[in-house]
Amino acid sequence: MSESKKLFGIAKKSIPSGVNSPVRYFEPYPFFTKKADGAYIWDVDNKRYIDFCNGYGALLLGHRRKEITKSVSAQLSKGVLYCTPTKSEIELAELIIRNFPSIDKVRLTNTGGEATMTAIRLARGFTKKKKIIKFEGCYHGAHDSVLVRAGSGFAHNGISVSEGVLDEVAKNTLVAEYNNIQDLQNIIRRNKDIAGVIVEPIPANMGLVLPKENFVSDLQKITRENNIPLIFDEVVTGFRIAPGGAQEFFGAKPDITTMAKALGNGFTISAVGGRKEIMDLLAPKGKVYQASTFAGNPVSVSAAISSIKTINKIKNKMYSKLERFNMAFSAGLDDIAKDMRIPHHINSTASMFQIFFTDKPVINYKTSKNADARKFQKMFKTLLKNNVFIAPSQFETVFLSDAHTEIDMNKALDAYHLALKSVKS
């Protein structure tokens, strides 16, 4: 019996379903990790994988990046939690603001979900309105306001995807179809109580889905015309797509921005920032309450400072390298699937990609759901056998890191070749 199987049996006795986040589970059991370094992760049975999950996008710089571990080690010798302001918090805030021109002020939080929850509360406090519009398939954390989905492409009250969420909360979240500007306009036209629109500018939680040409600019135009705050959830794309996130990539300027993941390169930290008049509503001077014992803790702050400084130092080389690797890999994967006559569609941008087993373009949640998830699971399990770890769900994304080399990419493509053979058989 493998050590992972044994540990999973033990874990189920004390941890619900044996995992501390549902996305970590896969049949028949997940492997348990012993260590990670650079582009690799080792399980407790000493098997080494090329890591393309990368903390669901957090590890842009790879595991145990030396600049970050050095900075964190220095901070650990001084303490881990003060619950008082520190000079390093100012430095981090200024670094974020320099990279994101849309942000005048920023508040540090702990997780992406906490940041989006604060952003929505700010939008409501600023507008004195109730309803939030989100897009079907975009994920903004596991809090009540955003755990809803659409039953059709038309405006309607949100339906929760989780038991325990009050209908009174869910009904204030309206859901639009991603990449469908007309659907958004119809919802706004029929509702006069819109406090904000929240969107993943490049969704990475229904698989990778890319915005149609002009979708982002049209989104910004419509929200401005209707005086509705636009919230960019850049938890995934912040720093990963560009130093200034997807908004730099698309030349957009949202009213509120959230970020996490690559901000701390694996350390627990997030942030919400935006226009001065909105951010100044936060307590203690403002009337929008937000607080946290661990917000701005010096260990995570030191990691984030080092992460941003490293990204800014190597950005010209790193982003072009990752895009080159991704383009070559996606093209190679496409050729293999075509040669095998496997219906497929690959979405790819910057350092992210995903393959869908469908013959139609994947442009929103509905088309993503039409892909053959069983084939994806076959591919995933074969990749694991061949030492490549990707997120175990069709509705996640494959992430590259600066630690990956051409050798890693070639080995991974060979593994995908074998995995596609298993899909075809």
C-alpha positions as CSV (number, residue, x, y, z in Angstrom):
1,M,0.0,0.0,0.0
2,S,1.3,3.5,-0.9
3,E,2.0,5.9,1.9
4,S,-0.5,8.4,0.4
5,K,-3.3,5.8,0.4
6,K,-2.5,5.0,4.0
7,L,-2.4,8.7,5.1
8,F,-5.7,9.4,3.2
9,G,-7.4,6.6,5.2
10,I,-6.2,8.2,8.4
11,A,-7.0,11.7,7.3
12,K,-10.7,10.8,6.6
13,K,-11.1,10.0,10.3
14,S,-10.3,13.5,11.5
15,I,-10.6,15.8,8.4
16,P,-13.9,16.1,6.5
17,S,-13.5,14.1,3.3
18,G,-9.8,13.8,4.2
19,V,-8.9,17.2,2.6
20,N,-8.9,20.8,3.8
21,S,-10.1,22.1,0.4
22,P,-12.4,20.2,-2.0
23,V,-10.3,21.0,-5.0
24,R,-7.5,18.8,-3.6
25,Y,-9.5,15.7,-3.8
26,F,-9.5,13.2,-6.7
27,E,-10.3,9.6,-7.1
28,P,-9.3,7.2,-5.7
29,Y,-7.3,9.4,-3.3
30,P,-4.9,12.4,-3.6
31,F,-1.2,12.0,-3.2
32,F,0.3,13.5,0.0
33,T,3.2,15.9,-0.5
34,K,6.5,15.7,1.3
35,K,8.4,18.7,-0.2
36,A,8.8,21.0,-3.2
37,D,11.5,22.9,-4.9
38,G,11.7,25.0,-8.0
39,A,9.5,23.4,-10.7
40,Y,9.0,20.1,-8.8
41,I,6.9,18.5,-6.0
42,W,7.6,15.2,-4.2
43,D,5.0,13.0,-2.7
44,V,5.5,10.9,0.5
45,D,6.4,7.9,-1.6
46,N,9.3,9.9,-3.0
47,K,7.9,10.3,-6.5
48,R,8.8,13.6,-8.2
49,Y,6.4,15.5,-10.4
50,I,6.8,18.4,-12.7
51,D,4.4,20.9,-11.0
52,F,1.9,22.6,-13.3
53,C,-0.6,23.2,-10.6
54,N,1.8,25.7,-9.0
55,G,-0.5,26.5,-6.0
56,Y,-3.3,27.1,-8.5
57,G,-1.3,29.9,-10.0
58,A,0.3,31.4,-6.9
59,L,3.8,30.1,-7.5
60,L,4.8,32.3,-10.5
61,L,8.4,32.3,-9.4
62,G,8.4,28.6,-8.5
63,H,8.8,26.8,-5.2
64,R,11.3,28.0,-2.6
65,R,12.4,31.0,-4.6
66,K,15.7,32.0,-3.0
67,E,15.0,35.8,-2.8
68,I,11.7,35.1,-1.0
69,T,13.0,32.4,1.4
70,K,15.9,34.7,2.3
71,S,13.5,37.6,3.0
72,V,11.1,35.5,5.0
73,S,14.0,33.9,7.0
74,A,15.2,37.3,8.0
75,Q,11.8,38.3,9.2
76,L,11.3,35.1,11.2
77,S,14.2,36.0,13.3
78,K,12.4,39.2,14.3
79,G,8.9,37.8,14.9
80,V,5.9,36.5,13.1
81,L,2.9,38.6,14.3
82,Y,2.8,42.0,16.0
83,C,-0.8,43.3,15.4
84,T,0.7,46.8,15.1
85,P,1.5,48.8,11.9
86,T,5.0,48.2,10.4
87,K,7.1,50.1,8.0
88,S,7.1,47.1,5.6
89,E,3.4,47.4,5.1
90,I,3.9,50.9,3.7
91,E,6.6,49.6,1.4
92,L,4.3,46.9,0.1
93,A,1.4,49.2,-0.4
94,E,3.6,51.6,-2.4
95,L,4.9,48.7,-4.5
96,I,1.4,47.6,-5.3
97,I,0.3,51.1,-6.2
98,R,3.3,51.6,-8.5
99,N,2.4,48.4,-10.4
100,F,-1.4,49.1,-10.6
101,P,-2.2,52.6,-11.8
102,S,-5.9,52.2,-11.1
103,I,-5.1,51.9,-7.3
104,D,-4.8,55.0,-5.2
105,K,-4.9,53.2,-1.9
106,V,-4.7,49.6,-0.8
107,R,-5.6,47.5,2.2
108,L,-3.9,44.2,3.0
109,T,-6.0,41.1,3.6
110,N,-5.2,37.4,3.9
111,T,-7.0,35.4,1.2
112,G,-8.6,36.1,-2.2
113,G,-12.0,35.4,-0.8
114,E,-11.5,37.9,2.0
115,A,-10.4,40.5,-0.6
116,T,-13.4,40.0,-2.9
117,M,-15.8,40.0,0.1
118,T,-14.3,43.4,1.2
119,A,-14.5,44.7,-2.4
120,I,-18.2,43.9,-2.6
121,R,-18.9,45.5,0.7
122,L,-17.0,48.6,-0.4
123,A,-19.1,48.8,-3.6
124,R,-22.3,48.6,-1.6
125,G,-21.1,51.1,0.9
126,F,-20.0,53.5,-1.8
127,T,-23.2,53.3,-3.9
128,K,-25.7,52.6,-1.1
129,K,-27.2,49.9,-3.3
130,K,-27.6,46.1,-2.8
131,K,-27.3,44.0,-5.9
132,I,-24.0,42.7,-7.3
133,I,-23.6,41.3,-10.8
134,K,-21.2,38.4,-11.4
135,F,-20.5,36.3,-14.4
136,E,-21.4,32.6,-14.6
137,G,-18.4,30.4,-14.0
138,C,-16.2,33.2,-12.5
139,Y,-15.1,32.2,-9.0
140,H,-14.6,34.9,-6.4
141,G,-14.2,32.8,-3.2
142,A,-16.4,30.7,-1.0
143,H,-18.4,33.5,0.7
144,D,-22.2,33.8,0.4
145,S,-22.5,36.7,-2.0
146,V,-20.7,35.0,-4.8
147,L,-21.5,31.3,-4.4
148,V,-24.2,31.5,-7.0
149,R,-24.6,30.4,-10.7
150,A,-27.0,31.1,-13.5
151,G,-29.9,28.9,-14.5
152,S,-30.1,30.5,-17.9
153,G,-28.4,33.2,-19.9
154,F,-30.9,35.8,-18.8
155,A,-31.0,38.0,-15.7
156,H,-32.4,36.3,-12.6
157,N,-31.9,36.1,-8.9
158,G,-28.9,34.0,-7.9
159,I,-29.3,30.4,-7.0
160,S,-26.7,29.2,-4.5
161,V,-24.5,26.3,-5.3
162,S,-24.0,25.5,-1.6
163,E,-26.4,24.5,1.2
164,G,-26.2,26.9,4.1
165,V,-26.3,30.1,2.0
166,L,-29.4,32.1,2.8
167,D,-31.8,32.9,-0.1
168,E,-32.0,36.4,1.2
169,V,-28.3,36.8,0.4
170,A,-28.2,34.9,-2.9
171,K,-31.1,36.9,-4.3
172,N,-29.0,40.0,-4.3
173,T,-26.5,38.5,-6.7
174,L,-27.4,38.6,-10.4
175,V,-25.6,36.4,-12.9
176,A,-24.6,37.3,-16.4
177,E,-23.1,35.1,-19.1
178,Y,-19.4,35.7,-19.6
179,N,-18.4,37.2,-23.0
180,N,-22.0,38.3,-23.5
181,I,-22.2,42.1,-23.2
182,Q,-25.8,42.2,-24.3
183,D,-26.8,40.0,-21.4
184,L,-25.0,42.3,-19.0
185,Q,-26.8,45.3,-20.5
186,N,-30.2,43.6,-20.2
187,I,-29.6,42.9,-16.5
188,I,-28.5,46.5,-15.8
189,R,-31.5,47.8,-17.7
190,R,-33.9,45.8,-15.6
191,N,-32.3,46.5,-12.3
192,K,-31.8,50.0,-10.7
193,D,-30.2,48.7,-7.5
194,I,-26.8,47.6,-8.9
195,A,-23.9,48.2,-6.4
196,G,-21.1,46.8,-8.5
197,V,-20.0,44.4,-11.2
198,I,-17.3,41.8,-10.3
199,V,-15.4,39.8,-12.9
200,E,-12.3,37.7,-13.4
201,P,-11.0,39.6,-16.5
202,I,-9.5,36.2,-17.6
203,P,-11.5,33.5,-15.9
204,A,-9.4,30.6,-14.7
205,N,-12.0,28.7,-12.7
206,M,-14.1,27.2,-15.5
207,G,-11.0,26.0,-17.2
208,L,-9.1,28.9,-18.8
209,V,-11.5,31.1,-20.8
210,L,-10.4,34.2,-22.7
211,P,-12.4,37.4,-23.1
212,K,-13.6,38.1,-26.6
213,E,-12.1,41.1,-28.4
214,N,-13.5,44.3,-26.8
215,F,-15.3,42.5,-24.0
216,V,-13.1,44.0,-21.3
217,S,-13.2,47.5,-22.8
218,D,-17.0,47.3,-23.4
219,L,-17.4,46.1,-19.8
220,Q,-15.6,49.2,-18.5
221,K,-17.6,51.5,-20.8
222,I,-21.0,50.1,-19.8
223,T,-20.2,50.3,-16.0
224,R,-19.0,53.9,-16.3
225,E,-22.0,54.9,-18.3
226,N,-24.3,53.6,-15.6
227,N,-22.1,54.8,-12.7
228,I,-21.6,51.2,-11.4
229,P,-18.2,50.4,-9.7
230,L,-16.3,47.8,-11.7
231,I,-14.4,45.2,-9.6
232,F,-11.5,43.3,-11.2
233,D,-10.9,40.1,-9.4
234,E,-7.2,39.7,-10.2
235,V,-6.6,37.0,-7.5
236,V,-5.2,34.8,-10.3
237,T,-4.1,37.3,-12.9
238,G,-2.5,39.9,-10.7
239,F,1.3,39.9,-11.4
240,R,0.9,36.6,-13.3
241,I,-0.3,38.1,-16.6
242,A,1.8,41.2,-16.2
243,P,3.3,43.3,-13.3
244,G,0.0,45.3,-13.4
245,G,-2.2,42.2,-14.0
246,A,-4.9,41.8,-16.6
247,Q,-5.7,45.5,-16.4
248,E,-2.3,46.3,-17.7
249,F,-2.6,43.6,-20.3
250,F,-5.9,45.0,-21.6
251,G,-5.3,48.7,-20.8
252,A,-8.3,48.8,-18.4
253,K,-8.8,50.8,-15.2
254,P,-11.3,49.2,-12.8
255,D,-12.6,51.1,-9.7
256,I,-11.6,48.3,-7.3
257,T,-9.1,45.5,-7.7
258,T,-8.4,42.4,-5.7
259,M,-5.2,40.3,-5.8
260,A,-3.6,37.4,-4.0
261,K,-1.8,34.2,-5.2
262,A,1.3,35.5,-7.1
263,L,1.4,38.6,-4.8
264,G,3.0,36.4,-2.1
265,N,4.3,33.5,-4.3
266,G,2.8,31.0,-2.0
267,F,2.5,32.9,1.3
268,T,-0.9,33.8,2.7
269,I,-1.6,37.4,1.6
270,S,-4.1,39.3,-0.5
271,A,-5.1,42.9,-1.0
272,V,-8.0,45.1,-2.1
273,G,-7.3,48.5,-3.7
274,G,-8.9,51.1,-5.7
275,R,-10.0,54.8,-6.1
276,K,-9.2,57.0,-3.1
277,E,-12.9,58.0,-2.5
278,I,-13.9,54.3,-2.3
279,M,-11.0,53.1,-0.2
280,D,-11.4,55.9,2.3
281,L,-14.7,54.4,3.2
282,L,-13.0,51.7,5.1
283,A,-12.9,51.7,8.9
284,P,-11.8,53.2,11.2
285,K,-12.3,56.6,9.5
286,G,-15.0,55.3,7.2
287,K,-18.2,53.4,7.9
288,V,-17.4,50.2,5.9
289,Y,-16.1,47.7,8.4
290,Q,-13.2,45.4,7.6
291,A,-10.7,43.9,10.1
292,S,-8.3,41.0,10.6
293,T,-5.8,39.9,13.2
294,F,-3.5,38.5,10.5
295,A,-3.8,41.2,7.9
296,G,-0.4,42.7,7.1
297,N,1.5,40.1,9.2
298,P,5.2,40.7,8.7
299,V,6.1,37.3,7.4
300,S,3.7,37.4,4.5
301,V,4.4,41.1,3.9
302,S,8.1,40.3,3.6
303,A,7.4,37.5,1.1
304,A,5.2,39.9,-1.0
305,I,7.7,42.7,-1.1
306,S,10.4,40.2,-2.2
307,S,8.0,38.7,-4.8
308,I,7.1,42.0,-6.4
309,K,10.7,43.2,-6.4
310,T,11.9,40.0,-8.0
311,I,9.1,40.2,-10.6
312,N,9.9,43.8,-11.4
313,K,13.6,43.0,-11.7
314,I,13.2,40.0,-14.1
315,K,9.9,41.0,-15.8
316,N,11.3,41.6,-19.3
317,K,12.9,38.2,-19.4
318,M,10.4,36.2,-17.4
319,Y,7.1,37.1,-19.1
320,S,8.5,36.6,-22.6
321,K,10.1,33.3,-21.7
322,L,6.8,32.0,-20.2
323,E,4.8,33.1,-23.1
324,R,7.3,31.5,-25.5
325,F,7.2,28.2,-23.5
326,N,3.4,28.3,-23.4
327,M,2.9,29.0,-27.1
328,A,5.3,26.2,-28.1
329,F,3.7,23.8,-25.7
330,S,0.1,24.6,-26.7
331,A,1.0,24.3,-30.4
332,G,2.7,20.9,-29.8
333,L,-0.3,19.7,-27.8
334,D,-2.6,20.8,-30.5
335,D,-0.6,19.0,-33.1
336,I,-0.6,15.7,-31.1
337,A,-4.4,15.9,-30.5
338,K,-5.0,16.6,-34.2
339,D,-2.8,13.7,-35.3
340,M,-4.9,11.5,-33.0
341,R,-8.1,13.0,-34.3
342,I,-9.3,13.8,-30.8
343,P,-11.9,16.6,-30.7
344,H,-10.3,19.3,-28.6
345,H,-10.0,23.0,-28.0
346,I,-7.0,24.7,-26.3
347,N,-7.3,28.1,-24.6
348,S,-3.9,29.7,-23.9
349,T,-2.5,33.1,-22.9
350,A,0.7,34.3,-21.1
351,S,1.7,31.5,-18.7
352,M,-1.7,29.7,-18.5
353,F,-3.4,27.1,-20.7
354,Q,-6.1,24.4,-20.7
355,I,-7.2,21.7,-23.1
356,F,-10.9,20.9,-23.4
357,F,-12.2,17.7,-25.0
358,T,-14.8,19.3,-27.3
359,D,-15.1,20.3,-30.9
360,K,-16.5,23.7,-30.2
361,P,-14.7,26.9,-28.9
362,V,-14.9,27.3,-25.1
363,I,-15.9,30.9,-24.5
364,N,-18.1,30.8,-21.3
365,Y,-19.3,28.5,-18.6
366,K,-21.9,26.6,-20.8
367,T,-19.3,25.7,-23.5
368,S,-16.8,24.8,-20.8
369,K,-19.4,22.4,-19.2
370,N,-19.9,20.7,-22.6
371,A,-16.4,19.5,-22.7
372,D,-15.9,15.8,-21.9
373,A,-14.7,15.8,-18.2
374,R,-14.3,12.0,-18.2
375,K,-11.7,12.2,-20.9
376,F,-10.0,14.9,-18.9
377,Q,-9.9,12.6,-15.8
378,K,-8.3,9.9,-18.0
379,M,-5.7,12.3,-19.1
380,F,-5.0,13.6,-15.6
381,K,-4.4,10.1,-14.2
382,T,-2.1,9.2,-17.0
383,L,-0.1,12.5,-16.5
384,L,0.2,11.6,-12.8
385,K,1.6,8.2,-13.7
386,N,4.1,9.9,-15.9
387,N,5.3,12.4,-13.3
388,V,3.3,15.5,-14.3
389,F,1.0,17.2,-11.8
390,I,-1.8,19.5,-13.0
391,A,-4.9,20.6,-11.1
392,P,-7.2,17.5,-11.1
393,S,-10.3,19.3,-12.5
394,Q,-11.2,20.2,-16.1
395,F,-12.5,23.5,-14.6
396,E,-9.1,24.6,-13.4
397,T,-6.0,25.9,-15.3
398,V,-2.5,24.8,-16.0
399,F,0.1,27.2,-14.8
400,L,3.7,27.7,-15.7
401,S,6.4,29.1,-13.4
402,D,9.7,30.9,-13.9
403,A,11.3,27.7,-12.5
404,H,10.3,25.6,-15.5
405,T,12.9,24.9,-18.1
406,E,12.7,23.7,-21.7
407,I,13.7,20.3,-20.5
408,D,10.7,20.3,-18.2
409,M,8.4,21.5,-21.0
410,N,9.6,18.7,-23.3
411,K,9.2,16.0,-20.7
412,A,5.7,17.3,-19.9
413,L,4.7,17.3,-23.6
414,D,5.9,13.7,-23.9
415,A,3.7,12.9,-20.9
416,Y,0.7,14.6,-22.5
417,H,1.4,12.5,-25.6
418,L,0.9,9.4,-23.6
419,A,-2.0,10.9,-21.8
420,L,-3.8,11.7,-25.0
421,K,-3.2,8.1,-26.2
422,S,-5.1,6.9,-23.1
423,V,-7.9,9.3,-23.9
424,K,-8.2,7.9,-27.4
425,S,-8.1,4.3,-26.3
